[in-house]
Amino acid sequence: MTGERTWRKSTYSGGTTDSDCVEVSLAHDALVRDSKNASGDVLAFSAPAWRSLLSWLG
């Protein structure tokens, strides 16, 4: 499920490959994972839920 997706690291992580933070993959939904454990658990958001979360975070 997550292997064929493109992942982006949070800009708050400094954007370097050796920094640890969260990564997000946006397609028809939004998946979020811990960059230190890329094969671990993933949070899944529907597109409307992801937009709502981002709006709430402001």
N, C-alpha and C positions, 0 to 999 in steps of 0.2 A: 504494500500500500504506500509506504513512504519512500521506498528506494528510487522510484522513477520520477520523483518530484524535485523541483528546484527549491533550495533552501537559502534564505537570506538571514544573516546575523543582524541582531539589533545594532543600530548606530550607537547606542549607549555602551556597547562593549568595546568601542574603539575600532571596530571593523577589522581587526587583525585575526589571522588564522589561529594564533595561539592564545587568544583571550577567550574567557568563558562567559557565556551569557545565554540568552534564548535565541532560537532561530524560528522563523516563520516561513511557511510555504503557502502561497495563495494560488488557488485555482478556482473551482466552483465552490470551495469552502476554504477555511483557514485552519491549518495545522500548526501547533506550537510545540517545540521540544527543547530540552536542555542540551546545549551544545556540547557539554562534557559527557553526555550519555546519549549520543545520537541514535543508538539502537534501543533505547529505553521507551518508556511510556510517552504517548503523544496526546495533547489536548486537542480536541476537534471542535470547531465552531462552524455553524452555518454562516453563510455570507451575511444575512441580516443580523445575527447575533454578534459577529465580528465588528460590523459597522457600528452597532449600538455600543459595544465595549469601547471602541476607539472614540466615539462621540462622548461617552461618559468620562473617559480619561482626559479629554479635552486638550 
